[in-house]
Amino acid sequence: MSQESYTYNVLSPTKKLSQLIAQSWLNGEALTIDKQILVDNHILSEKEAELFNIQIQESGCGYINAATFEMCFVYAQERPPVTDQELQEWIDSPENSPPWVPLNPTLQSALRLWETIYSR
């Protein structure tokens, strides 16, 4: 598997879910994250949904070890301090654009590194 396809497989679902979350913030409605919403929005296939155990961890991401693959979709409990326009721009952003990163200096550095690596 090429690094590019792996990146797509990991980042694309994360991006789609974060766009749904941003849309829920614009609508002012809570988003219930379950297998069906992930299937309906093409984040998981029906087959993947059968295999995945969806757990929402409010404290952040897990880890990967020899026996377990955990994928964490970061979901802030409250809307971040961004404008409706910024949320809409994120929702409408192209599929192959970088993932959304909150306004945090450490995460911004990680995004610049990501852009450097994947713009080659």
MARBA-3410 file (N, C-alpha, C, O; in Angstrom, 1 decimal):
120
0.9,-1.2,0.0,0.0,0.0,0.0,0.9,1.2,0.0,1.8,1.4,0.8 ~ 0.6,2.1,-0.9,1.4,3.3,-0.9,1.1,4.3,0.2,0.0,4.2,0.8 ~ 2.0,5.1,0.5,1.8,6.1,1.6,0.6,7.0,1.3,-0.2,7.3,2.2 ~ 0.4,7.3,0.0,-0.7,8.2,-0.4,-2.0,7.5,-0.1,-2.9,8.2,0.4 ~ -2.2,6.2,-0.5,-3.5,5.6,-0.3,-3.7,5.4,1.1,-4.9,5.5,1.6
-2.7,5.1,1.9,-2.9,4.9,3.4,-3.4,6.2,4.0,-4.3,6.3,4.8 ~ -2.8,7.3,3.6,-3.2,8.6,4.1,-4.6,8.9,3.7,-5.4,9.4,4.6 ~ -5.0,8.6,2.5,-6.4,8.8,2.1,-7.3,8.0,3.0,-8.3,8.5,3.4 ~ -7.0,6.7,3.2,-7.8,5.8,3.9,-8.0,6.2,5.4,-9.0,6.0,6.0 ~ -7.0,6.9,5.9,-7.1,7.4,7.3,-7.7,8.8,7.4,-8.5,9.0,8.2
-7.2,9.7,6.6,-7.6,11.1,6.7,-9.0,11.3,6.1,-9.7,12.2,6.5 ~ -9.3,10.7,5.0,-10.6,11.0,4.3,-11.8,10.7,5.2,-12.7,11.6,5.3 ~ -11.9,9.6,5.9,-13.1,9.4,6.8,-13.1,10.5,8.0,-14.1,10.9,8.4 ~ -11.9,10.8,8.5,-11.8,11.7,9.6,-12.3,13.1,9.1,-13.0,13.8,9.8 ~ -11.9,13.5,7.9,-12.3,14.8,7.3,-13.8,14.8,7.1,-14.4,15.8,7.4
-14.3,13.7,6.5,-15.8,13.7,6.3,-16.6,13.8,7.6,-17.6,14.6,7.7 ~ -16.1,13.2,8.6,-16.8,13.3,9.9,-16.7,14.7,10.5,-17.7,15.2,11.0 ~ -15.5,15.2,10.4,-15.4,16.6,10.9,-16.2,17.6,10.2,-16.7,18.6,10.8 ~ -16.4,17.4,8.9,-17.3,18.2,8.1,-18.8,18.1,8.6,-19.5,19.1,8.7 ~ -19.2,16.9,8.9,-20.5,16.6,9.4,-20.7,17.4,10.8,-21.7,18.0,11.1
-19.6,17.3,11.6,-19.7,17.9,12.9,-19.8,19.5,12.7,-20.6,20.1,13.4 ~ -19.0,20.0,11.8,-19.0,21.4,11.5,-20.4,21.8,11.1,-20.9,22.9,11.4 ~ -21.0,21.0,10.2,-22.4,21.3,9.7,-23.4,21.3,10.9,-24.3,22.1,10.9 ~ -23.2,20.4,11.8,-24.1,20.3,13.0,-24.0,21.6,13.8,-24.9,22.1,14.4 ~ -22.7,22.1,13.9,-22.5,23.3,14.7,-23.3,24.5,14.0,-23.9,25.3,14.6
-23.1,24.5,12.6,-23.8,25.6,11.9,-25.4,25.5,12.1,-26.0,26.5,12.2 ~ -25.9,24.3,12.1,-27.3,24.0,12.3,-27.8,24.2,13.7,-29.0,24.3,14.0 ~ -26.8,24.2,14.6,-27.1,24.3,16.1,-27.8,23.0,16.6,-28.5,23.0,17.6 ~ -27.5,21.9,15.9,-28.0,20.6,16.3,-26.9,19.6,16.8,-25.9,19.6,16.2 ~ -27.2,18.9,17.8,-26.3,17.9,18.3,-26.2,16.7,17.3,-27.2,16.4,16.6
-25.0,16.2,17.1,-24.8,15.1,16.2,-24.6,13.8,16.9,-23.7,13.7,17.8 ~ -25.4,12.8,16.7,-25.3,11.5,17.3,-24.4,10.6,16.4,-24.8,10.3,15.3 ~ -23.2,10.3,16.9,-22.3,9.5,16.1,-22.6,8.0,16.4,-22.3,7.5,17.5 ~ -23.0,7.3,15.4,-23.3,5.9,15.5,-22.9,5.3,14.2,-22.5,6.0,13.2 ~ -23.0,3.9,14.1,-22.6,3.3,12.9,-23.5,3.7,11.7,-22.9,3.9,10.6
-24.8,3.9,11.9,-25.6,4.3,10.8,-25.3,5.6,10.1,-25.3,5.8,8.9 ~ -25.0,6.6,11.0,-24.6,7.9,10.4,-23.3,7.8,9.6,-23.1,8.5,8.6 ~ -22.4,6.9,10.1,-21.1,6.7,9.4,-21.3,6.0,8.1,-20.6,6.4,7.1 ~ -22.3,5.1,8.0,-22.6,4.4,6.7,-23.3,5.4,5.8,-23.0,5.5,4.6 ~ -24.3,6.1,6.3,-25.1,7.0,5.5,-24.3,8.1,4.8,-24.6,8.6,3.8
-23.2,8.5,5.5,-22.3,9.5,5.0,-21.1,9.0,4.3,-20.1,9.8,4.1 ~ -21.0,7.7,4.0,-19.9,7.1,3.3,-18.6,7.2,4.0,-17.5,7.3,3.4 ~ -18.6,7.2,5.4,-17.4,7.2,6.2,-17.0,5.7,6.4,-15.8,5.4,6.4 ~ -18.0,4.9,6.6,-17.8,3.4,6.7,-18.7,2.7,5.7,-19.8,3.2,5.4 ~ -18.2,1.6,5.1,-19.1,0.8,4.3,-20.0,0.0,5.2,-19.7,-0.1,6.4
-21.0,-0.6,4.6,-21.9,-1.5,5.4,-21.0,-2.6,6.1,-21.2,-3.0,7.2 ~ -20.1,-3.2,5.3,-19.3,-4.3,5.8,-18.4,-3.8,6.9,-18.2,-4.5,7.9 ~ -17.8,-2.6,6.7,-16.9,-2.1,7.8,-17.7,-1.8,9.1,-17.2,-2.1,10.2 ~ -18.9,-1.3,8.9,-19.8,-1.0,10.1,-20.1,-2.3,10.9,-20.2,-2.3,12.1 ~ -20.2,-3.5,10.2,-20.4,-4.7,10.9,-19.2,-5.1,11.7,-19.3,-5.7,12.8
-18.0,-4.7,11.3,-16.8,-5.1,12.0,-16.3,-4.1,13.0,-15.6,-4.4,14.0 ~ -16.7,-2.8,12.9,-16.2,-1.8,13.8,-17.0,-1.7,15.0,-18.2,-1.9,15.1 ~ -16.3,-1.5,16.1,-16.9,-1.2,17.4,-16.7,0.3,17.6,-15.6,0.8,17.9 ~ -17.8,1.1,17.6,-17.7,2.5,17.7,-17.8,2.9,19.2,-18.8,2.6,19.9 ~ -16.8,3.6,19.6,-16.7,4.1,21.0,-16.3,5.6,20.9,-15.3,5.9,20.3
-17.1,6.4,21.6,-16.7,7.8,21.7,-15.9,8.0,22.9,-16.4,7.8,24.0 ~ -14.7,8.5,22.7,-13.8,8.8,23.9,-13.7,10.4,23.9,-13.0,11.0,23.1 ~ -14.2,10.9,25.0,-14.2,12.4,25.1,-12.8,12.9,25.4,-12.5,14.1,25.2 ~ -11.9,12.0,25.9,-10.6,12.4,26.4,-9.6,12.5,25.3,-8.4,12.9,25.5 ~ -9.9,12.1,24.0,-8.9,12.1,23.0,-8.6,10.8,22.3,-9.3,9.8,22.6
-7.6,10.7,21.5,-7.3,9.5,20.7,-6.6,8.4,21.6,-6.0,8.7,22.6 ~ -6.8,7.2,21.1,-6.1,6.1,21.7,-4.8,5.8,21.1,-4.0,6.8,20.9 ~ -4.5,4.6,20.8,-3.1,4.2,20.3,-3.3,3.0,19.4,-4.3,2.4,19.3 ~ -2.2,2.7,18.7,-2.1,1.5,17.9,-1.0,0.6,18.5,0.1,1.0,18.8 ~ -1.4,-0.7,18.7,-0.4,-1.6,19.1,-0.5,-2.9,18.3,-1.2,-2.8,17.2
0.1,-4.0,18.6,0.2,-5.2,17.8,-1.1,-5.8,17.5,-1.3,-6.4,16.5 ~ -2.1,-5.7,18.5,-3.3,-6.4,18.3,-4.5,-5.5,18.0,-5.6,-6.0,17.6 ~ -4.4,-4.2,18.2,-5.6,-3.3,18.1,-5.3,-2.1,17.2,-4.2,-1.6,17.2 ~ -6.2,-1.8,16.4,-6.2,-0.6,15.6,-7.3,0.3,16.1,-8.5,-0.1,15.9 ~ -7.0,1.4,16.6,-8.0,2.3,17.1,-7.9,3.6,16.2,-6.8,4.2,16.0
-9.0,4.0,15.7,-9.1,5.2,14.9,-9.9,6.2,15.7,-11.1,5.9,16.1 ~ -9.4,7.3,15.9,-10.1,8.3,16.8,-10.6,9.5,15.9,-9.8,10.1,15.1 ~ -11.9,9.7,15.9,-12.4,10.9,15.3,-12.6,12.0,16.3,-13.4,11.8,17.2 ~ -11.8,13.0,16.3,-11.9,14.1,17.3,-13.2,14.8,17.1,-13.5,15.3,16.1 ~ -13.9,14.9,18.2,-15.2,15.6,18.2,-15.3,16.5,19.4,-15.5,16.0,20.5
-15.1,17.8,19.2,-15.2,18.7,20.3,-16.6,18.7,20.9,-17.5,18.7,20.1 ~ -16.7,18.8,22.2,-18.0,18.9,22.8,-18.7,20.2,22.5,-20.0,20.2,22.6 ~ -18.0,21.2,22.3,-18.6,22.5,22.0,-18.0,23.1,20.7,-16.9,22.7,20.3 ~ -18.7,23.9,20.1,-18.2,24.6,18.9,-17.0,25.4,19.2,-17.0,26.2,20.2 ~ -15.9,25.3,18.4,-14.7,26.1,18.6,-15.0,27.6,18.2,-16.0,27.9,17.6
-14.1,28.5,18.6,-14.3,29.9,18.3,-14.0,30.2,16.9,-13.0,30.9,16.6 ~ -14.8,29.7,15.9,-14.7,30.0,14.5,-16.0,30.6,14.0,-17.0,30.4,14.6 ~ -15.9,31.3,12.9,-17.1,31.9,12.3,-17.9,30.9,11.5,-17.3,29.8,11.1 ~ -19.1,31.2,11.2,-19.9,30.4,10.3,-19.2,30.2,9.0,-19.3,29.2,8.4 ~ -18.6,31.3,8.5,-18.0,31.3,7.2,-16.8,30.3,7.2,-16.6,29.5,6.3
-16.0,30.3,8.3,-14.9,29.3,8.4,-15.4,27.9,8.4,-14.8,27.0,7.8 ~ -16.5,27.7,9.1,-17.1,26.3,9.1,-17.6,25.9,7.7,-17.3,24.8,7.3 ~ -18.2,26.9,7.1,-18.7,26.6,5.7,-17.6,26.3,4.8,-17.7,25.4,3.9 ~ -16.5,27.1,4.9,-15.3,26.8,4.0,-14.8,25.4,4.2,-14.4,24.8,3.3 ~ -14.7,25.0,5.5,-14.2,23.7,5.8,-15.2,22.6,5.2,-14.7,21.6,4.7
-16.5,22.8,5.4,-17.4,21.8,4.9,-17.3,21.7,3.4,-17.4,20.6,2.8 ~ -17.1,22.8,2.7,-17.0,22.8,1.2,-15.6,22.5,0.7,-15.4,22.5,-0.6 ~ -14.6,22.3,1.5,-13.2,22.1,1.0,-13.1,20.8,0.2,-13.8,19.9,0.5 ~ -12.1,20.8,-0.7,-11.9,19.7,-1.6,-11.5,18.5,-0.8,-10.9,18.6,0.3 ~ -11.9,17.3,-1.3,-11.6,16.0,-0.6,-10.1,15.8,-0.3,-9.7,15.3,0.7
-9.2,16.3,-1.3,-7.8,16.0,-1.1,-7.0,17.2,-0.4,-5.8,17.2,-0.4 ~ -7.8,18.1,0.2,-7.1,19.2,0.9,-6.7,18.6,2.3,-7.2,17.6,2.8 ~ -5.8,19.3,3.0,-5.3,18.9,4.3,-6.4,18.8,5.3,-7.5,19.4,5.2 ~ -6.2,18.0,6.4,-7.3,17.8,7.4,-7.4,19.1,8.2,-6.4,19.9,8.2 ~ -8.5,19.3,8.8,-8.7,20.5,9.6,-8.0,20.4,10.9,-8.0,19.4,11.6
-7.3,21.5,11.3,-6.5,21.5,12.6,-6.9,22.7,13.4,-6.9,23.8,12.9 ~ -7.3,22.5,14.6,-7.7,23.6,15.5,-6.6,24.6,15.6,-5.5,24.3,15.3 ~ -7.0,25.8,16.0,-6.0,26.9,16.2,-5.2,26.6,17.5,-5.4,27.1,18.6 ~ -4.1,25.8,17.3,-3.3,25.4,18.4,-1.9,25.3,17.8,-1.7,24.7,16.8 ~ -0.9,26.1,18.4,0.4,26.1,17.8,1.1,24.8,17.5,1.7,24.6,16.5
0.9,23.8,18.4,1.5,22.5,18.2,0.9,21.8,17.0,1.6,21.2,16.2 ~ -0.5,21.9,16.9,-1.2,21.2,15.8,-0.9,22.0,14.5,-0.9,21.3,13.5 ~ -0.8,23.3,14.6,-0.5,24.0,13.3,0.9,23.6,12.8,1.1,23.5,11.6 ~ 1.9,23.3,13.7,3.2,22.8,13.3,3.1,21.5,12.6,3.7,21.2,11.6 ~ 2.2,20.6,13.2,2.0,19.3,12.6,1.4,19.4,11.2,1.7,18.7,10.3
0.5,20.4,11.0,-0.2,20.6,9.7,0.9,21.0,8.7,0.8,20.5,7.6 ~ 1.7,21.9,9.1,2.8,22.4,8.1,3.7,21.2,7.7,4.1,21.1,6.6 ~ 4.0,20.3,8.7,4.8,19.1,8.4,4.0,18.3,7.4,4.6,17.8,6.4 ~ 2.7,18.0,7.7,1.9,17.2,6.8,1.9,17.8,5.4,2.0,17.0,4.4 ~ 1.7,19.1,5.3,1.6,19.7,4.0,3.0,19.5,3.2,3.0,19.3,2.0
4.1,19.7,4.0,5.4,19.5,3.4,5.6,18.1,2.8,6.1,17.9,1.7 ~ 5.2,17.1,3.6,5.4,15.7,3.2,4.5,15.3,2.0,5.0,14.7,1.1 ~ 3.3,15.7,2.1,2.3,15.3,1.1,2.2,16.2,-0.1,1.4,15.9,-1.0 ~ 2.9,17.3,-0.2,2.9,18.1,-1.4,4.0,17.7,-2.4,4.1,18.3,-3.4 ~ 4.8,16.7,-2.0,5.9,16.3,-2.9,5.3,15.5,-4.0,6.1,15.0,-4.9
END
